[in-house]
């Protein structure tokens, strides 16, 4: 694999991470707004928190792909 191909793959992964982080922040804002609302929808908040956790897992997974394996 040449360096330009490797660079392109890393660029794609970085963009994916940025998109997922933005979605994660949006969910965080939505959860905060729902928690502060007078009509508290616990089930919806629980679902959004699960979604947020799944996004975090995806972010960590992609970041692990971006980090080279180092043999200690």
C-alpha positions in Angstrom: 0.0 0.0 0.0 1.5 3.3 -1.0 1.5 6.4 1.2 -1.1 8.3 -0.9 -3.6 5.5 -0.5 -2.9 5.4 3.2 -3.3 9.1 3.5 -6.7 9.0 1.7 -8.0 6.3 4.0 -6.9 8.3 7.0 -8.6 11.4 5.6 -11.8 9.5 5.1 -11.7 8.1 8.6 -11.0 11.5 10.0 -14.1 13.0 8.2 -16.2 10.1 9.5 -15.0 10.9 13.1 -15.8 14.6 12.7 -19.3 13.8 11.4 -20.0 11.4 14.2 -18.7 13.9 16.8 -21.1 16.5 15.4 -24.0 14.1 15.7 -22.9 13.2 19.2 -22.9 16.9 20.2 -26.3 17.4 18.6 -27.7 14.5 20.6 -26.2 15.9 23.8 -27.9 19.2 23.1 -31.2 17.5 22.4 -31.0 15.5 25.6 -30.2 18.6 27.6 -33.1 20.5 26.0 -35.5 17.6 26.7 -34.4 17.3 30.3 -35.0 21.0 30.8 -38.4 21.0 29.2 -41.5 21.1 31.3 -42.8 18.0 29.6 -40.2 15.4 30.5 -40.2 12.4 28.2 -38.0 9.8 30.0 -38.3 7.1 27.3 -37.2 9.4 24.5 -34.3 10.7 26.6 -33.3 7.1 27.3 -33.4 6.3 23.6 -31.3 9.3 22.7 -28.7 8.4 25.4 -28.4 4.9 23.9 -27.9 6.5 20.4 -25.3 8.8 21.9 -23.5 5.9 23.4 -23.6 4.0 20.1 -22.1 7.0 18.3 -19.3 7.2 21.0 -18.5 3.5 20.4 -18.3 4.1 16.6 -16.0 7.1 17.2 -13.7 5.0 19.4 -13.7 2.2 16.9 -12.7 4.5 14.0 -10.1 6.2 16.1 -8.6 2.8 16.9 -8.4 2.1 13.1 -6.6 5.4 12.6 -4.0 4.6 15.3 -1.1 2.4 14.0 -0.4 -0.8 15.8 2.7 -0.4 17.9 4.5 -3.5 19.2 5.9 -2.6 22.6 
